[in-house]
Amino acid sequence: WAAAVLLPLFTVMTLFFTENALSSSSHQQMVFRTETMQKEFTLPDGSIIILQPESELMLTDDFGKKTRNVSFKGKAFFSVAKNKALPFIIDANGFKVKVLGTQFLLDQRSTDKKVYLKEGKVKIDFKGNTTFLLPKETWLADKDGTEKHFYDQDVVRTFDFNEMKFGQAISQLEKTY
């Protein structure tokens, strides 16, 4: 007879906790995930994301209405739809990337965190530092948290080495390239 008493009790408790859990989770999330193959996804705002294997992108149910905030793990190429009223903000587990409309690669799978900007402009917030990237520029934070910037070889940069010591000029070139 104990089973006859306990079974209805557990059923009522399960229904109560399930109902409370469902009502308390007012924000649902849309999750895009890849396992072994690269996949392309189009978000509700028209942005196109190409997720590399073992990557994940999460957005809330109000994405594109009130915000365009996402959480990201892995490696992906982003082609973000332009929307000046709602910037696209990526929380990449330790740093944030803010975008208005652009194309870039975000890689945070390895020990080095990396953003490569193809076109447009992005803003990176990392450990209290803000960095703006221009096209064909790469930002990298190594495992020690040291930030570095690199430019593609075909990017034309101008320098003024007048009245500068040779060591300083070399240091400036190393930081750039």
Phi, psi and omega in degrees: 000342179297322179295323180294330180276316185288323182300309177297326179296313178295325178296315179295317180296318180297315178297319180298310182292324178294317179296317179295320180295319180292320182286333181279342180266078183285338180256110174271155179240143171263129184240129173249126186220143174240150178254283186248347183236153173290140179222148178253134180233143173252123181278164181303335180273359180096354176293145180246129182238128175252103181275130174283166179306147179059045179234161183211137177232128181239134174225152182278169182293340178266014179301130179089346179261306180250326181217170169228051179268136178224158171250144186219142173223133175116221182219135182200156171257128183249130170240093190272130177293140181289135175196094184295333181286331181232092178296149179270116184240124182252123171268109186252042174055069178121340174209160181239145177238125180249131188225143172260326178171111188190181176232129182201163177252133178238123181230114176230023178282321183277181178292332175271132175268137189216139172230125175245123182264121177275309177210157180094215181208138175230156177243130180244129174249119182218117177051044178084355178259140176248131180230135174254130177259145173252165182307142179066029178244144179242135172250139181218138172239119182280180185298339178272356180089008178282128181270141178222153179232139178225152177240150173300155182297330184275002178283126180271122179238144177251143180229152174239106181259009178300135178058030178245141178290152183304316181298322179292320179296315179297318179299318179295319178294319179297320179295327183279316185247000000 
